[in-house]
Amino acid sequence: MPENKEQEDKKEMDAHERLKWETARELGLDDDLANPGDELTAREAGKIGGQMVRKLIKAGEKALAGKDRPKQKQPENPPTGK
């Protein structure tokens, strides 16, 4: 079972990395992120992290909104008289 946990952790890390790179690209900071010798300033890292948080909150709210929809009432079956 530890292998499944490791696979889940890797998927989560991959999703996190994709989100980080997508956000950096949108902010025009992906070139700074790509060069390991160059360090991001605290301001740049904060911009990326802040945008990531906003995206995650928006995704969570969207997911919750889908769960909060009222379920349609199912038609009742008439009694069969048995």
Backbone as JSON, one array per atom type, in Angstrom:
{
  "sequence": "MPENKEQEDKKEMDAHERLKWETARELGLDDDLANPGDELTAREAGKIGGQMVRKLIKAGEKALAGKDRPKQKQPENPPTGK",
  "N": [[0.8, -1.19, 0.0], [2.07, 1.27, 0.53], [3.18, 2.02, -1.9], [1.04, 2.98, -3.41], [0.42, 5.31, -1.98], [2.76, 6.74, -2.41], [2.58, 7.08, -5.16], [0.3, 8.68, -5.31], [1.23, 10.94, -3.96], [3.19, 11.73, -5.76], [1.63, 12.37, -8.01], [0.21, 14.53, -6.97], [2.33, 16.28, -6.53], [3.21, 16.64, -9.14], [0.98, 17.93, -10.21], [1.03, 20.22, -8.69], [3.49, 21.32, -9.49], [2.92, 21.77, -12.21], [0.92, 23.71, -11.97], [2.41, 25.73, -10.75], [4.3, 26.37, -12.77], [2.57, 27.12, -14.84], [1.37, 29.38, -13.73], [3.61, 31.02, -13.3], [4.34, 31.41, -15.95], [2.12, 32.86, -16.89], [2.53, 35.19, -15.48], [4.83, 36.07, -16.57], [7.2, 35.21, -15.51], [8.39, 32.81, -15.93], [10.85, 32.43, -17.17], [12.66, 33.23, -15.23], [12.2, 31.28, -13.35], [13.01, 29.04, -14.68], [15.79, 29.05, -14.86], [18.11, 27.6, -12.95], [20.31, 28.73, -11.65], [19.69, 31.36, -11.3], [18.02, 33.21, -8.87], [14.74, 33.59, -7.6], [13.26, 36.66, -6.64], [11.95, 37.63, -3.45], [9.61, 38.97, -3.85], [8.85, 38.15, -6.45], [8.51, 35.38, -6.05], [6.44, 35.51, -4.22], [4.42, 36.62, -5.79], [3.93, 34.53, -7.58], [3.18, 32.46, -5.8], [0.95, 33.66, -4.53], [-0.87, 33.96, -6.67], [-1.2, 31.27, -7.3], [-2.53, 30.36, -5.01], [-4.91, 31.83, -5.22], [-5.97, 30.66, -7.54], [-6.32, 28.01, -6.67], [-8.2, 28.38, -4.64], [-10.34, 29.35, -6.13], [-10.86, 27.1, -7.74], [-11.59, 25.27, -5.75], [-13.9, 26.51, -4.72], [-15.51, 26.35, -6.97], [-15.77, 23.59, -7.21], [-17.12, 23.01, -4.83], [-19.47, 24.41, -5.26], [-20.66, 22.9, -7.23], [-21.32, 20.64, -5.78], [-23.2, 21.59, -4.05], [-25.52, 21.97, -5.37], [-29.05, 21.67, -5.5], [-30.58, 18.51, -5.36], [-32.54, 16.98, -7.88], [-35.91, 16.22, -7.4], [-36.97, 12.94, -7.28], [-39.47, 11.25, -9.17], [-42.23, 9.91, -7.46], [-43.03, 6.5, -6.96], [-46.11, 5.08, -7.75], [-48.34, 3.4, -5.43], [-48.5, -0.15, -5.56], [-50.59, -1.83, -4.86], [-50.37, -4.38, -3.84]],
  "CA": [[0.0, 0.0, 0.0], [2.89, 2.46, 0.48], [3.4, 2.43, -3.28], [-0.1, 3.8, -3.82], [0.59, 6.61, -1.33], [3.85, 7.41, -3.11], [2.06, 7.47, -6.48], [-0.61, 9.8, -5.09], [2.06, 12.09, -3.64], [3.85, 12.16, -7.0], [0.61, 13.03, -8.84], [-0.06, 15.83, -6.37], [3.5, 17.12, -6.77], [3.18, 16.97, -10.55], [-0.08, 18.92, -10.39], [1.54, 21.44, -8.05], [4.52, 21.85, -10.38], [2.26, 22.3, -13.41], [0.27, 24.94, -11.57], [3.46, 26.72, -10.51], [4.84, 26.8, -14.05], [1.51, 27.82, -15.56], [1.22, 30.69, -13.1], [4.82, 31.79, -13.61], [4.25, 31.77, -17.37], [1.12, 33.93, -16.99], [3.1, 36.41, -14.89], [6.06, 36.41, -17.28], [8.33, 34.87, -14.64], [8.84, 31.44, -16.17], [12.27, 32.41, -17.5], [13.38, 33.28, -13.96], [11.99, 29.99, -12.69], [13.68, 28.0, -15.46], [17.25, 29.09, -14.67], [18.38, 27.23, -11.56], [21.32, 29.61, -11.06], [19.03, 32.61, -10.93], [17.06, 33.05, -7.78], [13.59, 34.48, -7.62], [13.19, 37.57, -5.5], [10.81, 37.32, -2.57], [8.43, 39.55, -4.49], [8.46, 37.27, -7.56], [7.98, 34.13, -5.47], [5.15, 35.86, -3.62], [3.44, 36.79, -6.87], [3.58, 33.19, -8.08], [2.45, 31.76, -4.74], [-0.35, 34.3, -4.33], [-1.74, 33.59, -7.79], [-1.52, 29.85, -7.15], [-3.54, 30.26, -3.97], [-6.17, 32.32, -5.79], [-6.48, 29.64, -8.47], [-6.77, 26.86, -5.89], [-9.44, 28.76, -3.96], [-11.39, 29.41, -7.15], [-11.18, 25.72, -8.11], [-12.32, 24.69, -4.62], [-15.25, 27.08, -4.68], [-16.25, 25.8, -8.1], [-16.09, 22.2, -6.87], [-18.15, 23.02, -3.8], [-20.72, 24.89, -5.86], [-21.23, 21.76, -7.93], [-21.86, 19.7, -4.8], [-24.3, 22.22, -3.32], [-26.75, 22.06, -6.18], [-30.11, 20.81, -4.97], [-30.88, 17.34, -6.18], [-33.89, 16.97, -8.39], [-36.77, 15.26, -6.72], [-37.32, 11.8, -8.11], [-40.91, 10.97, -9.13], [-42.59, 8.81, -6.56], [-43.7, 5.37, -7.59], [-47.44, 4.87, -7.17], [-48.46, 2.1, -4.75], [-48.88, -1.23, -6.49], [-51.8, -2.5, -4.39], [-50.11, -5.78, -3.45]],
  "C": [[0.85, 1.27, 0.0], [3.14, 2.94, -0.95], [2.26, 3.31, -3.78], [0.01, 5.2, -3.24], [1.68, 7.4, -2.05], [3.38, 7.89, -4.49], [1.13, 8.68, -6.34], [0.19, 11.07, -4.79], [2.73, 12.63, -4.89], [2.87, 12.88, -7.9], [0.31, 14.43, -8.31], [1.1, 16.78, -6.63], [3.53, 17.55, -8.23], [2.14, 18.05, -10.82], [0.37, 20.27, -9.82], [2.58, 22.11, -8.94], [3.91, 22.45, -11.64], [1.59, 23.63, -13.11], [1.29, 26.06, -11.37], [4.0, 27.26, -11.84], [3.81, 27.57, -14.87], [1.37, 29.24, -15.03], [2.42, 31.57, -13.4], [4.8, 32.27, -15.06], [3.28, 32.93, -17.56], [1.66, 35.26, -16.48], [4.38, 36.86, -15.6], [7.31, 36.12, -16.46], [8.88, 33.48, -14.89], [10.31, 31.38, -16.55], [13.12, 32.48, -16.24], [13.3, 31.94, -13.23], [12.8, 28.89, -13.38], [15.19, 27.95, -15.21], [17.58, 28.8, -13.21], [19.41, 28.13, -10.88], [20.74, 30.93, -10.62], [18.02, 32.34, -9.83], [15.92, 34.03, -7.95], [13.69, 35.44, -6.44], [11.99, 37.15, -4.66], [9.53, 37.83, -3.19], [7.93, 38.65, -5.62], [7.86, 35.97, -7.05], [6.61, 34.37, -4.85], [4.06, 36.03, -4.66], [2.97, 35.43, -7.36], [2.72, 32.46, -7.04], [1.06, 32.33, -4.52], [-1.35, 33.95, -5.43], [-2.14, 32.12, -7.72], [-2.63, 29.66, -6.12], [-4.9, 30.72, -4.49], [-6.8, 31.27, -6.7], [-7.03, 28.43, -7.71], [-8.08, 27.17, -5.16], [-10.59, 28.77, -4.96], [-11.82, 28.0, -7.56], [-11.97, 25.03, -7.0], [-13.74, 25.2, -4.52], [-16.12, 26.52, -5.8], [-16.67, 24.35, -7.79], [-17.19, 22.13, -5.82], [-19.49, 23.47, -4.35], [-21.42, 23.76, -6.6], [-21.86, 20.76, -6.98], [-23.08, 20.27, -4.09], [-25.58, 22.35, -4.12], [-27.82, 21.16, -5.58], [-30.38, 19.66, -5.93], [-32.32, 17.42, -6.65], [-34.69, 15.88, -7.7], [-37.16, 14.16, -7.71], [-38.83, 11.59, -8.05], [-41.18, 9.76, -8.23], [-43.29, 7.72, -7.34], [-45.07, 5.2, -6.95], [-47.52, 3.52, -6.47], [-49.01, 1.04, -5.71], [-50.1, -2.0, -6.02], [-51.57, -3.94, -4.02], [-50.2, -5.95, -1.99]]
}
